[in-house]
Amino acid sequence: MPTISFDFRYIADRNEFYRQFAAKCQLGEEFGANLDALWDVLTGELALPLEIRLLHLHQHTHSAQFAAIIATLEEAVEELDGSLQLTLS
C-alpha cells in the first residue's frame, strides 16, 4: 500500500500542512487549502488504497490547531471503508 507521510516537526501551521499535502499528492493550484478541498481530494481524487502517516504530531507545540484536519482525515477513513488508512505516531 502506498504511503504519504507528514512530519509535524517540519509543519508549523495548517497552511504548511495544506502546502505539503498539495505537493505530496501532486495537486494543482486549484486545491483550495481548506477542509472541504481536503475532503474532496481524500474521497475522490487520490489513488486508493493509501496510508497517510502523521509523524510527531503529539510533539507539536500547537497540535490543537490540526484537530479539524485530523477529524476530516478520520471521517474519510470511515467513509472509504478501509481503502484509506491513517496512522498517527
GROMACS elastic network, one bead per residue, 0.5 to 0.9 nm:
[ bonds ]
;  ai    aj funct       b0    kb
    1    48     6  0.84160   500
    1    49     6  0.61508   500
    1    50     6  0.58014   500
    1    51     6  0.67974   500
    2    48     6  0.83400   500
    2    49     6  0.71530   500
    2    50     6  0.52301   500
    2    51     6  0.62522   500
    2    52     6  0.87133   500
    3    50     6  0.58225   500
    3    52     6  0.57422   500
    3    53     6  0.71043   500
    4    21     6  0.88395   500
    4    24     6  0.71361   500
    4    25     6  0.81756   500
    4    50     6  0.76673   500
    4    51     6  0.63368   500
    4    53     6  0.61622   500
    4    54     6  0.87108   500
    5    24     6  0.86845   500
    5    51     6  0.83317   500
    5    52     6  0.58273   500
    5    54     6  0.59619   500
    5    55     6  0.70307   500
    6     9     6  0.88839   500
    6    10     6  0.83507   500
    6    11     6  0.80060   500
    6    17     6  0.79178   500
    6    20     6  0.77738   500
    6    21     6  0.80869   500
    6    52     6  0.78128   500
    6    53     6  0.61540   500
    6    54     6  0.50172   500
    6    55     6  0.59099   500
    6    56     6  0.86761   500
    6    57     6  0.89041   500
    7    10     6  0.58708   500
    7    11     6  0.68220   500
    7    53     6  0.83022   500
    7    54     6  0.62041   500
    7    56     6  0.61335   500
    7    57     6  0.74650   500
    8    12     6  0.73248   500
    8    17     6  0.84072   500
    8    54     6  0.71553   500
    8    55     6  0.59731   500
    8    56     6  0.53956   500
    8    57     6  0.52830   500
    8    58     6  0.86184   500
    8    59     6  0.79562   500
    8    60     6  0.64661   500
    8    63     6  0.88394   500
    9    12     6  0.76274   500
    9    55     6  0.80144   500
    9    56     6  0.63842   500
    9    57     6  0.76938   500
    9    59     6  0.78310   500
    9    60     6  0.67898   500
   10    16     6  0.85964   500
   11    14     6  0.77939   500
   11    15     6  0.86329   500
   11    16     6  0.55982   500
   11    17     6  0.59375   500
   11    20     6  0.83632   500
   11    60     6  0.86478   500
   12    15     6  0.81711   500
   12    16     6  0.62892   500
   12    17     6  0.78536   500
   12    60     6  0.83344   500
   12    62     6  0.84038   500
   13    16     6  0.54281   500
   13    17     6  0.64742   500
   13    18     6  0.89284   500
   13    62     6  0.80798   500
   13    63     6  0.87716   500
   13    65     6  0.73805   500
   13    66     6  0.78766   500
   14    18     6  0.62193   500
   14    19     6  0.85502   500
   14    33     6  0.87859   500
   14    34     6  0.89476   500
   14    65     6  0.71052   500
   14    66     6  0.65509   500
   14    69     6  0.83071   500
   15    18     6  0.51905   500
   15    19     6  0.61515   500
   15    20     6  0.86653   500
   15    33     6  0.72668   500
   15    34     6  0.88303   500
   16    20     6  0.61269   500
   16    21     6  0.84015   500
   17    20     6  0.52045   500
   17    21     6  0.59538   500
   17    22     6  0.85586   500
   17    33     6  0.88697   500
   17    66     6  0.88559   500
   18    22     6  0.60415   500
   18    23     6  0.84980   500
   18    31     6  0.89229   500
   18    32     6  0.88087   500
   18    33     6  0.53527   500
   18    34     6  0.75638   500
   18    38     6  0.82706   500
   19    22     6  0.52745   500
   19    23     6  0.62437   500
   19    24     6  0.86612   500
   19    33     6  0.74366   500
   20    23     6  0.50168   500
   20    24     6  0.59470   500
   20    25     6  0.83263   500
   21    24     6  0.52737   500
   21    25     6  0.59538   500
   21    26     6  0.82371   500
   21    27     6  0.82225   500
   21    33     6  0.88392   500
   21    38     6  0.87430   500
   22    25     6  0.52659   500
   22    26     6  0.57880   500
   22    28     6  0.72267   500
   22    29     6  0.83940   500
   22    31     6  0.69546   500
   22    33     6  0.80396   500
   23    27     6  0.62961   500
   23    28     6  0.83206   500
   24    27     6  0.78454   500
   25    41     6  0.89223   500
   25    46     6  0.74913   500
   27    30     6  0.75768   500
   27    31     6  0.63021   500
   27    41     6  0.88401   500
   28    31     6  0.60078   500
   29    32     6  0.78373   500
   30    33     6  0.89148   500
   31    34     6  0.83960   500
   31    37     6  0.63639   500
   31    38     6  0.82182   500
   31    41     6  0.85632   500
   32    35     6  0.84938   500
   32    36     6  0.79359   500
   32    37     6  0.53457   500
   32    38     6  0.79377   500
   33    36     6  0.83266   500
   33    37     6  0.62291   500
   33    38     6  0.69722   500
   34    37     6  0.53888   500
   34    38     6  0.61306   500
   34    39     6  0.86983   500
   34    69     6  0.87913   500
   35    39     6  0.61004   500
   35    40     6  0.85908   500
   35    68     6  0.76609   500
   35    69     6  0.66958   500
   35    72     6  0.70646   500
   36    39     6  0.51246   500
   36    40     6  0.62209   500
   36    41     6  0.87321   500
   36    72     6  0.89428   500
   37    40     6  0.50530   500
   37    41     6  0.62489   500
   37    42     6  0.85728   500
   38    41     6  0.52901   500
   38    42     6  0.61050   500
   38    43     6  0.85927   500
   38    69     6  0.81918   500
   38    72     6  0.77685   500
   38    73     6  0.83540   500
   39    42     6  0.51080   500
   39    43     6  0.60087   500
   39    44     6  0.82100   500
   39    72     6  0.66460   500
   39    73     6  0.77128   500
   39    75     6  0.88401   500
   39    76     6  0.70283   500
   40    43     6  0.54111   500
   40    44     6  0.57122   500
   40    45     6  0.69983   500
   41    44     6  0.53667   500
   41    46     6  0.60568   500
   42    45     6  0.63124   500
   42    46     6  0.59158   500
   42    73     6  0.77566   500
   42    76     6  0.65511   500
   42    77     6  0.88202   500
   42    80     6  0.89345   500
   42    84     6  0.83278   500
   43    46     6  0.71742   500
   43    76     6  0.64672   500
   43    77     6  0.89723   500
   43    79     6  0.78263   500
   43    80     6  0.70510   500
   44    47     6  0.84976   500
   45    48     6  0.89663   500
   46    49     6  0.85823   500
   46    50     6  0.80608   500
   47    50     6  0.70746   500
   48    51     6  0.86777   500
   48    83     6  0.58298   500
   48    84     6  0.67024   500
   49    82     6  0.79031   500
   49    84     6  0.56670   500
   49    85     6  0.80109   500
   50    83     6  0.64472   500
   50    84     6  0.50388   500
   50    85     6  0.63120   500
   50    86     6  0.87119   500
   51    83     6  0.83412   500
   51    84     6  0.57488   500
   51    86     6  0.57704   500
   51    87     6  0.73493   500
   52    73     6  0.87860   500
   52    84     6  0.75870   500
   52    85     6  0.61457   500
   52    87     6  0.62716   500
   52    88     6  0.85927   500
   53    85     6  0.83380   500
   53    86     6  0.59232   500
   53    88     6  0.59214   500
   53    89     6  0.74600   500
   54    57     6  0.63000   500
   54    86     6  0.76850   500
   54    87     6  0.61381   500
   54    89     6  0.62621   500
   55    58     6  0.82176   500
   55    87     6  0.82223   500
   55    88     6  0.61005   500
   55    89     6  0.50027   500
   56    59     6  0.53166   500
   56    60     6  0.67917   500
   56    88     6  0.78390   500
   56    89     6  0.59873   500
   57    60     6  0.53092   500
   57    61     6  0.88777   500
   57    63     6  0.63115   500
   57    66     6  0.88259   500
   57    88     6  0.73023   500
   57    89     6  0.72222   500
   58    61     6  0.82872   500
   58    63     6  0.65978   500
   58    88     6  0.84805   500
   58    89     6  0.77650   500
   59    62     6  0.86654   500
   59    63     6  0.75680   500
   60    63     6  0.50597   500
   60    64     6  0.87701   500
   61    64     6  0.85917   500
   62    65     6  0.60130   500
   62    66     6  0.80610   500
   63    66     6  0.56567   500
   63    67     6  0.73280   500
   64    67     6  0.53181   500
   64    68     6  0.85981   500
   65    68     6  0.75104   500
   65    69     6  0.84675   500
   66    69     6  0.52558   500
   66    70     6  0.61921   500
   66    71     6  0.86289   500
   67    70     6  0.51358   500
   67    71     6  0.60951   500
   67    72     6  0.86143   500
   68    72     6  0.61409   500
   68    73     6  0.86014   500
   69    72     6  0.51011   500
   69    73     6  0.62168   500
   69    74     6  0.86224   500
   70    73     6  0.50277   500
   70    74     6  0.60971   500
   70    75     6  0.85366   500
   71    74     6  0.50543   500
   71    75     6  0.60812   500
   71    76     6  0.85728   500
   72    75     6  0.50663   500
   72    76     6  0.61715   500
   72    77     6  0.86469   500
   73    76     6  0.51232   500
   73    77     6  0.62953   500
   73    78     6  0.88711   500
   73    85     6  0.89986   500
   73    86     6  0.73046   500
   74    77     6  0.50373   500
   74    78     6  0.64944   500
   74    79     6  0.87036   500
   74    85     6  0.86306   500
   74    86     6  0.71126   500
   75    78     6  0.51721   500
   75    79     6  0.61367   500
   75    80     6  0.86253   500
   76    80     6  0.59574   500
   76    81     6  0.85029   500
   76    84     6  0.73769   500
   77    80     6  0.53497   500
   77    81     6  0.63600   500
   77    82     6  0.65179   500
   77    83     6  0.73779   500
   77    84     6  0.51886   500
   77    85     6  0.59675   500
   77    86     6  0.69883   500
   78    81     6  0.53068   500
   78    82     6  0.72544   500
   78    84     6  0.83237   500
   79    82     6  0.84209   500
   79    84     6  0.88689   500
   80    83     6  0.54924   500
   80    84     6  0.61484   500
   81    84     6  0.73462   500
   82    85     6  0.63865   500
